[in-house]
Amino acid sequence: MAPAAHVSRLMAILGVAVLAHAGMEAAGEPAVRSAPSRPGAASPALSTATTSKLKGRKLGTLEYVNLADVAAELGLKFRWVERRHKAVLTGPSIQAEIEADTRDVTINGLRVFLGDPALDADGRLYVSRVDYERCLTPRLRPGHGVAPRSSPKVIVLDPGHGGRDNGTSVNEKIYALDVARRARKILVAAGYQVVLTRDEDQFLELKERALIANTANADLFLSIHFNALPKDSKTSGIEVFTFAPRYQRSANAWSPRMKDDTEDFASPVNQFDHWSSALAQAVHGRLIRELKAIDRGAKLAHWGVLRPLQCPGILVECGFLTSEAEARKIATPSYRQELAEGLAAGLRQYAGLLKGP
């Protein structure tokens, strides 16, 4: 819990944001940022119980499930592309390509990183049970095996950094706020109540941002950022992050010489792993397809801004400010408007999932 002074400040921020919209109805390769330091273990009351009855088997230290069984459970067709190596799951408007010995998979044309590599064993292809339940199912059959959620009314947008924290450069905090304001305008016009964690050049601790969302009883949370790679003017593209499920590493922890940062405790946001993944898929798809941006994938991280959330949340890296070509686009108001429209469209698509067929 934040100190009393912080709580008072947060309530003041939140009050202004909500009053502004009173009456409205209803976030393989190394990650660029380093993960924030972790706090102590969260309450053991937070459940990470399995959501399926698929029979599993131990491969190494993890429990895996047969991908053919996954397909049957989700009502999809299973087909080998390369025997013992690569398979495809298909259904109406659904296609997932999964290979052995890699975390890099394709779901409906989007690049997605599993938490653990798929494995071949005895001529069958396996994925970890955690990946089946918390990565694949939410993207292939949103809502399967979990309690339903009502369509969102309160959306919290978090413009990254601010004040003394410039982010990757002074431009990141400026552009993130601009995109958030543009997205807010679109979403308010669509009937949502929208809260910004900051509406000016203001510094906020990571936990304060999450507390604003929790205090507002947010239905979802989106943190907006821009990326950077020092001494690299070519790399560009969009990344979408969810908080790593219990017992899984962040994306950068898989890189060479990086330390395993597996979390062995449940954080509050892990209660919403399924819906965070569904949210990530919706926003990811809209951004990549509508902006025709390079797809750097949907990944896992232990971001401190997502950890305390009491609602589904994602963090989006909207492009690279160190890329000569991409930075020029991001610097234009017209492209930032496209980013805002893509984010808002993804949030609305996610809301549509919750309404059912």
DALINGI-V180723 format. One record per helix or strand of 3 or more residues. SS is the DSSP state (A for helix, B for strand). FROM is the first residue (numbers start at 1). LEN is the number of residues. If there is no record, write none. Layout:
BEGIN
((SS/FROM/LEN) (SS/FROM/LEN))
END
This chain:
BEGIN
((A/4/16) (B/56/4) (B/62/5) (A/67/7) (B/77/6) (B/86/6) (B/94/6) (B/104/4) (B/110/4) (B/119/3) (B/124/5) (A/129/12) (B/154/6) (A/170/20) (B/193/4) (A/206/10) (B/220/8) (B/238/6) (A/251/4) (A/268/24) (B/295/7) (A/304/4) (B/312/9) (A/324/7) (A/333/23))
END
